[in-house]
């Protein structure tokens, strides 16, 4: 036995246009505006005042074997290839 949805739920099928759908949300626009402002403010405050967890810095000191006579490019290339 096949039942129609209208018979099961006792309701008729109704289509809603975009304009009718938006009109139901337009009544709540002040609440949406306040929530957007609160969320953006909370995000900005969190990003501004939170302590960064992973902040790293590094520096290299390259010294040549003969003081300052060694070309820095040659020294970097030899360091990358594993030569001393």
CORJOZI-V441158 format. One record per residue. N is the residue number from 1. RES is the residue in one letter. PHI is phi in whole degrees, 0 to 359 (none if undefined). BURIAL is b if it has 24 or more other C-alpha atoms within 12 Angstrom, else e. Layout:
# CORJOZI-V441158
n: [N	N]
res: [RES	RES]
phi: [PHI	PHI]
burial: [BURIAL	BURIAL]
This chain:
# CORJOZI-V441158
n: [1	2	3	4	5	6	7	8	9	10	11	12	13	14	15	16	17	18	19	20	21	22	23	24	25	26	27	28	29	30	31	32	33	34	35	36	37	38	39	40	41	42	43	44	45	46	47	48	49	50	51	52	53	54	55	56	57	58	59	60	61	62	63	64	65	66	67	68	69	70	71	72	73	74	75	76	77	78	79	80	81	82	83	84]
res: [X	X	X	X	X	X	X	X	X	X	X	X	X	X	X	X	X	X	X	X	X	X	X	X	X	X	X	X	X	X	X	X	X	X	X	X	X	X	X	X	X	X	X	X	X	X	X	X	X	X	X	X	X	X	X	X	X	X	X	X	X	X	X	X	X	X	X	X	X	X	X	X	X	X	X	X	X	X	X	X	X	X	X	X]
phi: [none	259	250	278	302	296	287	291	264	67	230	264	283	226	260	245	280	298	297	294	294	290	299	290	271	297	296	259	299	297	295	299	297	296	295	296	296	296	294	295	296	296	294	294	297	296	292	284	254	280	277	296	275	235	245	237	223	212	211	239	243	252	243	275	290	258	87	246	279	279	293	294	293	295	294	294	297	290	290	288	275	97	276	253]
burial: [e	e	e	e	e	e	e	e	e	e	e	e	e	e	e	e	e	e	e	e	e	e	e	e	e	e	e	e	e	e	e	e	e	e	e	e	e	e	e	e	e	e	e	e	e	e	e	e	e	e	e	e	e	e	e	e	e	e	e	e	e	e	e	e	e	e	e	e	e	e	e	e	e	e	e	e	e	e	e	e	e	e	e	e]
